[in-house]
Amino acid sequence: MLDMNTLLTLAAVAAGSGIVGGILAGLLGVGGGIVIVPALYFALSFTGMEPALTMQVAVGTSLSTIVFTSLSSGYGHYKKGAIDMDLLKLWAPSILVGVVIGGILGGVVSGQVLIAVFATVAVLVALDMILRKAQDSDNPRSFSKPVWAGLGVVAGSVSAMMGIGGGTVCVPMLNFLGYDIRKAVGTSAAIGFIIGVPGALIYMATGFGAEGLPPFSLGYVNLFLAAVIIPLSTTFARVGVKLAHSIPRRALRLSFGLFLLITSARMFKDLFFG
């Protein structure tokens, strides 16, 4: 059982991650997981949990919050006409397949592998967003439906393993494929819901009965932390949506990339130096 000071520390970190994660969910279409996973990983490390188990709880809990954050963020972008509904309908089945694959792998493979996957994908995406000059027009490339479906499976798998809403993978992917950065962000925000629901359920199931879980856990999803994060992340996601449609596109990409670089550096430090 955790003492009161530890619970208050966990609640404070969760609240902060919910606010920042919510803003970034609306601003960048990332579901908030890119903030919430490392924040919870950091906070839970103070409880004495094994690092591998800590990462699995951080990922599972993050996915459960993304279900609600993405609904708030996605609706805000939808009202501004920044969601490609045709792509969303095309991608939904293939992303679901990817989420099942990624969720199962994330629940059974070593937490160290999850940390490595998270950090590696984050730094690659960061460099792409910072260094590549993107067009501001909205001119998606033409691919066959099987190719788009395959991309959806990849996006869903990596997102579920990392505990994120899809934006970290989907925003740069869609932007690279010709989508305007704002439409890439809006569409990715909606994708978070498709990833979050099955991802959270899988992490609940695969972690059921695991030893060493913190109090109020349902599998690898911690209900106490989720209850702190969700009201804040859903509220502040609307703030992020307003920012996304008011700041310059280049600033949007740079802020996304720089945050990912910082996050990746922290995760690599934990991976190699403990």
C-alpha positions in Angstrom: 0.0 0.0 0.0 1.3 3.5 -0.9 1.6 6.2 1.8 -0.3 9.5 1.5 2.8 11.5 0.4 3.4 9.1 -2.5 -0.2 9.2 -3.5 -0.2 13.0 -3.5 3.0 13.1 -5.6 1.4 10.7 -8.1 -1.7 12.8 -8.2 0.2 16.0 -8.7 2.3 14.6 -11.6 -0.8 13.0 -13.1 -2.6 16.4 -12.9 0.3 18.2 -14.6 0.5 15.6 -17.3 -3.2 15.8 -17.9 -3.1 19.6 -18.4 0.0 19.5 -20.7 -1.1 16.3 -22.4 -4.6 17.8 -23.1 -3.2 20.9 -24.7 -0.8 18.9 -26.8 -3.6 16.5 -27.8 -5.5 19.4 -29.3 -2.5 21.3 -30.6 -0.6 18.4 -32.2 -3.1 15.5 -32.5 -1.0 13.2 -30.3 -3.6 12.0 -27.8 -1.6 13.3 -24.9 0.2 10.0 -24.5 3.6 11.4 -25.5 3.5 13.5 -22.3 1.5 11.2 -20.1 3.6 8.0 -20.6 6.9 9.5 -19.6 5.3 11.5 -16.8 3.6 8.5 -15.3 6.8 6.4 -15.8 8.7 9.1 -13.9 6.2 9.3 -11.1 5.6 5.6 -10.7 9.4 5.0 -10.5 9.2 6.5 -6.9 6.9 3.7 -5.8 9.6 1.1 -6.0 8.0 -0.8 -8.9 10.2 -2.7 -11.3 11.1 -0.5 -14.4 9.5 -3.0 -16.8 6.2 -3.1 -14.9 6.3 0.7 -14.4 6.4 1.2 -18.2 3.5 -1.2 -18.8 1.3 0.6 -16.2 2.3 4.0 -17.7 1.3 2.8 -21.2 -1.9 1.1 -20.2 -3.1 4.0 -18.1 -2.2 6.5 -20.9 -4.3 4.5 -23.4 -7.3 4.7 -21.1 -7.1 8.5 -20.9 -6.6 8.8 -24.6 -10.1 7.4 -25.2 -11.6 10.6 -23.6 -9.0 13.1 -24.6 -9.2 12.2 -28.3 -13.0 12.6 -28.3 -12.7 16.1 -27.0 -9.8 17.0 -29.3 -11.3 15.3 -32.3 -14.7 17.0 -31.9 -12.9 20.4 -31.7 -11.0 19.8 -34.9 -14.1 18.4 -36.6 -16.0 21.7 -36.0 -13.1 23.5 -37.8 -13.3 21.2 -40.8 -9.8 19.7 -40.1 -10.6 16.0 -40.3 -10.5 13.9 -43.4 -13.5 11.7 -42.8 -12.9 9.5 -45.9 -9.4 8.6 -44.7 -10.8 8.0 -41.2 -13.3 5.5 -42.5 -10.7 3.8 -44.7 -8.2 3.5 -41.9 -10.4 2.5 -39.0 -10.4 -1.3 -39.7 -6.7 -1.5 -40.4 -5.8 0.6 -37.4 -7.9 -1.7 -35.2 -5.9 -4.7 -36.5 -2.7 -2.9 -35.7 -3.9 -2.0 -32.2 -4.7 -5.6 -31.4 -1.2 -6.6 -32.6 0.6 -3.8 -30.8 -1.5 -4.1 -27.6 -0.8 -7.8 -27.3 2.9 -7.3 -27.9 3.0 -4.4 -25.5 1.4 -6.5 -22.8 3.8 -9.5 -23.1 7.2 -8.2 -24.2 9.7 -6.7 -21.8 9.1 -3.2 -20.6 12.7 -2.4 -21.6 11.7 -3.1 -25.2 8.8 -0.7 -24.9 11.1 2.0 -23.6 13.4 1.4 -26.6 10.6 1.5 -29.1 9.1 4.6 -27.6 12.5 6.5 -27.5 13.6 5.4 -31.0 10.3 6.3 -32.7 10.2 9.6 -30.9 13.6 10.8 -32.0 13.1 9.7 -35.6 9.8 11.6 -35.8 11.3 14.6 -34.1 14.1 14.9 -36.6 11.7 14.6 -39.5 9.4 17.3 -38.1 12.3 19.7 -37.4 14.5 19.2 -40.5 12.0 18.5 -43.4 10.5 21.4 -45.2 6.8 20.7 -45.5 4.3 22.2 -47.9 1.4 24.1 -46.6 -1.0 23.0 -49.3 -3.3 20.0 -48.8 -2.5 17.6 -51.7 -2.6 14.0 -50.4 -0.7 11.5 -52.5 -2.7 8.8 -54.4 -2.1 5.3 -53.1 -4.2 2.1 -53.5 -6.5 1.2 -50.7 -4.3 -1.8 -49.7 -1.3 0.5 -49.3 -3.2 2.9 -47.1 -4.6 0.0 -45.1 -1.0 -1.3 -44.5 0.0 2.1 -43.3 -2.9 2.0 -40.9 -1.8 -1.3 -39.5 1.7 0.1 -38.9 0.3 3.2 -37.2 -2.0 1.2 -35.0 0.7 -1.3 -33.9 3.3 1.2 -33.0 0.8 3.5 -31.3 -0.6 0.8 -29.1 2.9 -0.4 -28.1 3.8 3.1 -27.1 0.6 4.0 -25.3 -0.1 7.0 -27.5 -3.1 8.2 -29.5 -1.6 7.8 -32.9 -0.6 11.4 -33.6 3.1 10.8 -33.0 3.1 8.3 -35.9 0.1 9.6 -38.0 0.8 13.4 -38.0 4.3 13.1 -39.6 3.1 10.3 -41.8 0.1 12.2 -43.2 2.1 15.4 -43.5 4.8 13.6 -45.4 2.1 12.1 -47.7 0.9 15.5 -48.7 -1.7 16.5 -46.0 -1.7 20.0 -44.6 -0.2 20.0 -41.1 -3.5 21.1 -39.6 -5.6 18.5 -41.3 -3.0 15.9 -40.4 -3.3 17.0 -36.7 -7.1 17.0 -36.8 -7.4 13.6 -38.4 -4.8 12.1 -36.1 -6.7 13.5 -33.1 -9.8 11.5 -34.1 -7.7 8.3 -34.7 -6.8 8.4 -31.0 -10.2 7.1 -30.1 -9.9 4.1 -32.4 -6.5 3.3 -30.9 -7.4 4.0 -27.2 -10.5 1.8 -26.7 -9.1 -1.6 -27.8 -5.6 -0.7 -26.6 -6.8 0.0 -23.0 -8.9 -3.1 -22.9 -6.0 -5.3 -24.0 -3.7 -3.8 -21.4 -6.4 -4.4 -18.8 -6.6 -8.1 -19.8 -2.9 -8.8 -20.2 -2.1 -7.3 -16.9 -4.9 -8.9 -14.9 -3.5 -10.7 -11.9 0.1 -9.3 -12.4 2.2 -9.1 -9.2 3.4 -5.8 -7.9 0.8 -3.5 -9.4 0.0 -0.2 -7.5 -3.4 0.2 -5.7 -6.5 0.8 -7.8 -5.2 -1.0 -10.8 -7.3 -2.9 -13.3 -4.6 -4.9 -15.1 -2.0 -2.5 -16.4 -4.5 0.4 -16.1 -4.4 2.4 -12.9 -7.9 3.8 -12.3 -6.7 6.4 -9.7 -4.3 8.1 -12.1 -6.8 7.9 -15.0 -9.4 9.6 -12.8 -7.0 12.5 -12.1 -5.9 12.9 -15.7 -9.1 12.6 -17.7 -11.1 15.6 -16.5 -8.1 17.9 -17.1 -6.9 16.4 -20.4 -10.4 16.6 -22.0 -10.8 20.2 -20.8 -7.4 21.5 -21.9 -7.7 19.6 -25.3 -10.1 22.4 -26.4 -7.4 25.0 -25.6 -4.9 23.1 -27.8 -7.4 23.0 -30.7 -7.7 26.8 -30.6 -3.9 27.1 -30.6 -3.5 24.7 -33.5 -5.7 26.9 -35.7 -4.1 30.2 -34.7 -0.3 29.7 -34.6 1.9 29.5 -37.7 2.3 26.0 -39.2 6.1 26.0 -38.9 5.8 26.8 -35.2 3.4 23.9 -34.9 5.9 21.5 -36.4 8.9 22.8 -34.5 7.2 22.7 -31.1 6.2 19.1 -31.9 9.7 18.1 -32.9 11.5 19.7 -30.0 9.3 18.2 -27.4 9.8 14.8 -28.9 13.6 15.2 -28.8 13.5 16.1 -25.1 11.2 13.1 -24.3 13.4 10.7 -26.3 16.6 11.8 -24.6 15.0 11.2 -21.2 13.8 7.7 -22.1 17.2 6.7 -23.6 18.9 7.9 -20.4 16.6 5.6 -18.3 17.2 2.8 -20.8 21.0 2.9 -20.7 21.9 4.5 -17.3 18.9 3.6 -15.2 
